[in-house]
Amino acid sequence: MNKTNNDRAANLKKQIIKQGIGRPDLIKGCSEPEISKLEQKYNVIFPQSYKIFLKNFGHGLGGVIMKECDILYNDAFELTNVLRNEILIEEGDPVLPDKAFVFAGRYNEQFMFFDASGLIEEPPIFLYMIDEKDFSKIGNSVFDVFNI
């Protein structure tokens, strides 16, 4: 059965609570105007999976899960710029596509992004690991990055 992004968000929340890796009171979403503000900053169109992720978890994933990752709404405002202009600047580094949006990072050594041009309804998710020469496809939705 093909689950919708809303189903996947509900399941993620349920699993976070069931496995004790987050507190329900610390799971907080974003508003539509907040999401629009982020899209406008980068002049991009987010896929539905990312919008639903932000609506459900943008301001908090429960306090414990992915604590070492920059994945929340406030982190997203600078991730793409920092990675494009400060991290991927060495010779041999792959080039981040023009409409790439970096939605998660860890220690500026790993990050995940998708094409936010709006040309693909649900673009694939790509991962970069420091010292790699290319990006690796790791999923077809933002929800694919959660292994719970």
Secondary structure, DSSP 8 states (H G I E B T S, - for coil): ----HHHHHHHHHHHHHHTTSEEEEEEE---HHHHHHHHHHHT----HHHHHHHHHHTTEEEESTTTTSB-SHHHHHHHHHHIIIIITTSTT-----TTEEEEEEETTTEEEEEE-SSSSSS--EEEEETT-SS-EEEESSGGGG---
